[in-house]
Amino acid sequence: MIVAAIPCLNEGQYIGSVVLQAKKYVDKILVIDDGSDDDTAEVAELAGAVVLSHSRNRGKGTAIKTAFTWARNNNVDILVLFDGDGQHYPANIPTLLKPIQEGNTDMVVGSRFLQHNEIPGYRRLGQIVLNFVTNLGTKTKLTDSQSGFRAFSTRAIETISFREKGLSIESEMQLVASQQNLKIVEVPIGVKYLDGESRNPMSHGFEVLSRVFTIFILRRPLFLFGLPGLLLLCSGVGMGAYTISVYNTTHVLAVGYSMGTVLLSVSGLLLLFLSLMLKAMQELLSR
């Protein structure tokens, strides 16, 4: 069974049309109404979708968790995610399904940047920054790490679990899928922007960016802190050995090198300790 899941918040204006268009390409439409105070749920049901409603707004990440839980409990073969604001073209669904149906892909990401789309400049700039930060901590490098148009195989549905509640959920998906050695590919999609921003784009971008950093801190502490700490400690040891060599030769203590040795060694030890503490927290959170 192929299911399209649409996380929504106050999308009554568009959701009916989106559901009707998507029904042509999937077996079932699942709409997760994340605490809307308009007629999103009613319109989605009238259009033929199965609606799961949150009593209050809990964030896009939580809505996607609800979709994944439903998919696991209902033996879904392929789960497609896309937004309910009309920016995605449901006609692109077959493009996302094809790599999974061919049997060699676990997660397909629809990229707005693999074909020409009219994308506002500030969005492009924000995507460049978020792509760089997200790709920095993963083996798979994507051109559109924040795309909400994605498809998942049965293996991905069963394997991927999330902690994020908000808009940084896409970055966490990429990190978790990479850690689980799932195969990820990108395909080109079209996109259209119908309305102006409902929130300040700069504050929104910084919010997502800060959450992406938090994800990596909690998910990759040994990479982010342990590796730099080890390099600093080794540098400190090397500088200490050089300082001793200079002293043995000249009988004069090189104060600058001595201070550098202490600074590098202490900094390295602190980072190593921090990485181990965060790793322990990670293990506790995963239980």
Secondary structure as the mmCIF struct_conf table of DSSP 4:
data_model
#
loop_
_struct_conf.conf_type_id
_struct_conf.id
_struct_conf.beg_label_comp_id
_struct_conf.beg_label_asym_id
_struct_conf.beg_label_seq_id
_struct_conf.end_label_comp_id
_struct_conf.end_label_asym_id
_struct_conf.end_label_seq_id
STRN STRN1 ILE A 2 CYS A 8
BEND BEND1 LEU A 9 ASN A 10
TURN_TY1_P TURN_TY1_P1 GLY A 12 TYR A 14
HELX_RH_AL_P HELX_RH_AL_P1 ILE A 15 ALA A 22
TURN_TY1_P TURN_TY1_P2 LYS A 23 TYR A 25
BEND BEND2 VAL A 26 ASP A 27
STRN STRN2 LYS A 28 ASP A 34
BEND BEND3 GLY A 35 GLY A 35
BEND BEND4 ASP A 37 ASP A 39
HELX_RH_AL_P HELX_RH_AL_P2 THR A 40 LEU A 46
TURN_TY1_P TURN_TY1_P3 ALA A 47 GLY A 48
STRN STRN3 VAL A 50 HIS A 54
BEND BEND5 SER A 55 ARG A 56
HELX_RH_AL_P HELX_RH_AL_P3 LYS A 60 ASN A 73
TURN_TY1_P TURN_TY1_P4 ASN A 74 ASN A 75
BEND BEND6 ASP A 77 ASP A 77
STRN STRN4 ILE A 78 LEU A 81
BEND BEND7 GLY A 84 GLY A 86
STRN STRN5 HIS A 88 HIS A 88
HELX_RH_3T_P HELX_RH_3T_P1 PRO A 90 ASN A 92
HELX_RH_AL_P HELX_RH_AL_P4 ILE A 93 GLN A 101
TURN_TY1_P TURN_TY1_P5 GLU A 102 GLY A 103
BEND BEND8 ASN A 104 ASN A 104
BEND BEND9 ASP A 106 ASP A 106
STRN STRN6 MET A 107 SER A 111
TURN_TY1_P TURN_TY1_P6 ARG A 112 PHE A 113
BEND BEND10 LEU A 114 GLN A 115
HELX_RH_AL_P HELX_RH_AL_P5 GLY A 121 LEU A 136
TURN_TY1_P TURN_TY1_P7 GLY A 137 GLY A 137
BEND BEND11 LYS A 139 THR A 140
BEND BEND12 THR A 143 THR A 143
TURN_TY1_P TURN_TY1_P8 SER A 145 GLN A 146
STRN STRN7 ARG A 150 PHE A 152
HELX_RH_AL_P HELX_RH_AL_P6 THR A 154 THR A 159
BEND BEND13 GLY A 166 GLY A 166
TURN_TY1_P TURN_TY1_P9 LEU A 167 SER A 168
HELX_RH_AL_P HELX_RH_AL_P7 ILE A 169 GLN A 179
TURN_TY1_P TURN_TY1_P10 GLN A 180 ASN A 181
STRN STRN8 ILE A 184 PRO A 188
STRN STRN9 VAL A 191 VAL A 191
BEND BEND14 ASP A 195 ASP A 195
BEND BEND15 SER A 198 ARG A 199
HELX_RH_AL_P HELX_RH_AL_P8 PRO A 201 ARG A 219
HELX_RH_AL_P HELX_RH_AL_P9 PRO A 221 PRO A 221
HELX_RH_PI_P HELX_RH_PI_P1 LEU A 222 GLY A 226
HELX_RH_AL_P HELX_RH_AL_P10 LEU A 227 THR A 250
BEND BEND16 HIS A 251 HIS A 251
HELX_RH_AL_P HELX_RH_AL_P11 VAL A 255 SER A 286
#
